[in-house]
Amino acid sequence: MLKKTFVTVAAATTLALTACGGGTDAGTGAGGGSGDGITMGFAQVGAESGWRSANTKSVQDAAEKAGVDLKFSDAQQKQENQIKALRSYIQQQVDVIAFSPVVESGWDTVLKEAKDAGIPVILTDRAVDSSDTSLYKTFLGSDFVEEGKKAGDWLVEDSASTDGPINIVELQGTTGAAPAIDRKEGFEAAIAADPDLAIVESQTGDFTRSGGKQVMEAFLKNTPDIDVVYAHNDDMGLGAIEAIEAAGKVPGKDIKIITVDAVKDGMTALADGKINYIVECNPLLGEQLMDLAAKVVAGEEVPERVVTEESAFTPEQAKEVLASREY
Ligand code: AHR
């Protein structure tokens, strides 16, 4: 069953609606797997991280390649902006709406509006918590619980030969966002296997580098013995590294760091030994999204859930793949 569905956007100020890709008539639909003739409204979360920038590029490039007329908006991490964008796409009668919900809850009303207008919706990257899964056609993206679990499993194994308590601080993603909720859940479930592992502090850094740095500075002041940082994305982990170095400690040695994403900056820090383990979250969803959109607009059946295949990296593995990393 499709997981959560939710949408909201309203802020309005700098909602940037731009077009890219091969423009064609809205509302003409498309046939059999080609995006030609489709108009898609895409409501992006923002530009908060390296992951997000890579995801935006992937969607824009894939739209251009498929001949999809893409109307793109950046919600600046605000649900109200995203709801406003969705309403604008409904008003413009686009053929299909795709969006990555900033947070999980609060989307039913606007999703019903899209459904009543006969406009199919595709969730990408993040889920909504709506119980009415008929409000969207499919959800394309990662299994965030599994990502958190991989991070926790690595720590359990890495700590197996260590005696005594291990103090973990957690840098959470945006409060209420699916990846923040699910990565926490998966990690906690995995570390429950070792009673020595305990999360002693946990706060949101909003998936940004500056947020990660600021929260880590506070953790370092308040908590004397931090052994491990678990950051819900690379950017917050990179911010934490800055705070740890400024405090005169060595990231990756004095304090171990686990992150999620595997973007280039994160992988570079991993190869340098400043991060100890990264769980991959693949942002390159553009081509799959355009394929799904073409099918949905053509009235073809699509799977309710399309899960992205992902890996995880140690420093040695990062050194091997860094040069060929696409993002
Ligand atoms: O929803 C995916 C998450 O959003 C990425 O892991 C994070 O970097 C981004 O901000």
Residues whose N, C-alpha, C, O or C-beta is under 5 A from the ligand:
A	BS01	AHR	E48 S49 W51 R52 D125 P179 F207 H232 N233 V260 D261 C281
